[in-house]
Amino acid sequence: MKFNFWKMHGTGNDFVLTESDDPDADWPNLARRVCDRHFGVGADGLIVAFPSAVAGRRMRIFNPDGSEPEMCGNGIRCFVKYLLDRGSIVAPDGVVTVETGAGVLEARATRGVDGTVATVRVAMGAPRLEAADVGAQLEARGPVRDLPLEASGEQLALTLVSMGNPHAVHFIDGSPDAFELERIGPVVEHDPLFAHRTNFEVVRVQDRTHLDMRVWERGAGITLACGTGACAAVVAARLAGRVDNDVEVALPGGVLRISWDGDGSVFLEGPAQRVFEAVWEGSDEQA
């Protein structure tokens, strides 16, 4: 398959973006090849824009392992910039609706001095806090906090949050950089507790308006940022009374701004950047 694409990133979470009218193509296999950092373009995900009957465009994202998550917070910001800067859709007020696996979401883009989209603020929807919403095989009702889980010798206390996709948040006192995420992350992701696997965040509360975070993403591994993960971390911290309504989340790839008043939608704001444009000409036989 030959197609034009943009390489983009949101706070270091990088993606290959393209448009298509063919939802039945073998996108999972293509994602595995395109996202390969040695034989492909290299990315945390392949994002495809399709026509939508209920929104400006439909967004589908495919992980490097070919799996398809419901949503991606950094990805949707790149998606909005891609559509607006290419002129694929026209939105004089900067407001774009996007159909995702987590429902139709509304985003508002802000342009920089050069006229291109610089930042995007997304209404991510209300967090869902029941165990079933996260695919956790528990009979508990209501928010699940401080759930004990042993992972590769590490004793964890998880708060479960769905932002349309599942998250397990673990608070630590030390730096997230010192946490053995590469060892513990895959164990949590694949724990039998989670029917559909899970994203895993390790979070330190600096103060009531600042968090530090690292993430192990389901189907992708360690990434430099995760927008839905940052939202989940703030929700978990606010449920515990540890943060205010507006919080900056520092990730290895940069800072995201999250707002949640404890009721209704979580708002995510951050940058989106184009890296380059090119044409994929990989053969179908490529490994």
Secondary structure as the mmCIF struct_conf table of DSSP 4:
data_model
#
loop_
_struct_conf.conf_type_id
_struct_conf.id
_struct_conf.beg_label_comp_id
_struct_conf.beg_label_asym_id
_struct_conf.beg_label_seq_id
_struct_conf.end_label_comp_id
_struct_conf.end_label_asym_id
_struct_conf.end_label_seq_id
STRN STRN1 PHE A 3 GLY A 10
TURN_TY1_P TURN_TY1_P1 THR A 11 GLY A 12
STRN STRN2 ASN A 13 GLU A 19
BEND BEND1 ASP A 21 ASP A 21
TURN_TY1_P TURN_TY1_P2 PRO A 23 ASP A 24
BEND BEND2 ALA A 25 ALA A 25
HELX_RH_AL_P HELX_RH_AL_P1 TRP A 27 VAL A 34
BEND BEND3 CYS A 35 CYS A 35
TURN_TY1_P TURN_TY1_P3 ARG A 37 PHE A 39
BEND BEND4 GLY A 40 GLY A 40
BEND BEND5 ASP A 44 ASP A 44
STRN STRN3 LEU A 46 PHE A 50
BEND BEND6 ALA A 53 GLY A 56
STRN STRN4 ARG A 57 PHE A 62
TURN_TY1_P TURN_TY1_P4 PRO A 64 ASP A 65
BEND BEND7 GLY A 66 GLY A 66
BEND BEND8 GLU A 70 GLU A 70
HELX_RH_AL_P HELX_RH_AL_P2 GLY A 73 ARG A 86
TURN_TY1_P TURN_TY1_P5 GLY A 87 GLY A 87
BEND BEND9 SER A 88 ILE A 89
TURN_TY1_P TURN_TY1_P6 PRO A 92 ASP A 93
STRN STRN5 VAL A 95 THR A 100
TURN_TY1_P TURN_TY1_P7 GLY A 101 ALA A 102
STRN STRN6 GLY A 103 ARG A 111
TURN_TY1_P TURN_TY1_P8 VAL A 113 ASP A 114
BEND BEND10 GLY A 115 THR A 116
STRN STRN7 VAL A 117 ALA A 123
STRN STRN8 ARG A 128 ARG A 128
BEND BEND11 GLU A 130 GLU A 130
HELX_RH_3T_P HELX_RH_3T_P1 ALA A 131 VAL A 134
TURN_TY1_P TURN_TY1_P9 GLY A 135 GLY A 135
STRN STRN9 ALA A 136 ALA A 136
BEND BEND12 GLY A 142 GLY A 142
STRN STRN10 VAL A 144 ALA A 151
TURN_TY1_P TURN_TY1_P10 SER A 152 GLY A 153
STRN STRN11 GLU A 154 SER A 162
BEND BEND13 MET A 163 ASN A 165
STRN STRN12 PRO A 166 PHE A 171
BEND BEND14 ASP A 173 GLY A 174
HELX_RH_3T_P HELX_RH_3T_P2 PRO A 176 ALA A 178
BEND BEND15 PHE A 179 PHE A 179
HELX_RH_AL_P HELX_RH_AL_P3 LEU A 181 GLU A 189
TURN_TY1_P TURN_TY1_P11 HIS A 190 HIS A 190
TURN_TY1_P TURN_TY1_P12 PRO A 192 LEU A 193
STRN STRN13 PHE A 194 PHE A 194
TURN_TY1_P TURN_TY1_P13 ALA A 195 HIS A 196
STRN STRN14 ASN A 199 ASP A 207
TURN_TY1_P TURN_TY1_P14 ARG A 208 THR A 209
STRN STRN15 HIS A 210 GLU A 217
TURN_TY1_P TURN_TY1_P15 ARG A 218 ALA A 220
STRN STRN16 GLY A 221 THR A 223
BEND BEND16 LEU A 224 LEU A 224
HELX_RH_AL_P HELX_RH_AL_P4 GLY A 227 LEU A 239
TURN_TY1_P TURN_TY1_P16 ALA A 240 GLY A 241
BEND BEND17 VAL A 243 VAL A 243
BEND BEND18 ASN A 245 ASN A 245
STRN STRN17 ASP A 246 LEU A 251
TURN_TY1_P TURN_TY1_P17 PRO A 252 GLY A 253
STRN STRN18 GLY A 254 SER A 259
BEND BEND19 GLY A 262 GLY A 264
STRN STRN19 PHE A 267 PRO A 271
STRN STRN20 GLN A 273 TRP A 280
TURN_TY1_P TURN_TY1_P18 ASP A 284 GLU A 285
#
